[in-house]
Amino acid sequence: MNKTTNKYSPEVRERAVRMVLDGAGHHESRWAAIVSISSKIGCAPQTLNDWVKKVEVDTGQRGGITTEQAEKMKALERENRELKQANEILRKASAYFAQAELDRPFKR
């Protein structure tokens, strides 16, 4: 699994998003605001645009899966994967012990 590091602190992200949302009226378009602000903090415009969209989803201004829902889903998927692995181990152990019981000599 590829895990990227966050180059920008949550405070920088939050401030940049706030600047885009609050300062959109000072630019000819939202994208112009994003390009201007992203160049000031040193990130790609698309990155800042993604941050803005994520905040809009999390605050209900835009449709989509919120960060909280995504984290819950990820945790449930991990738990499901672990349970499937445990079930597979138990199934194999059960088959092994059942075979061992059949291989035992019969005593009267």
Buried (B, 14 or more C-beta within 10 A) or exposed (E): EEEEEEEBEEEBBEBBBEBBBEEBEEBEEBEEBBBBBBEEBEBEBEBBBEBBBBBBBBEEEEEEEEEEEEEEEEEEEEEEEEEEEEEEEEEEEEEEEEEEEEEEEEEE
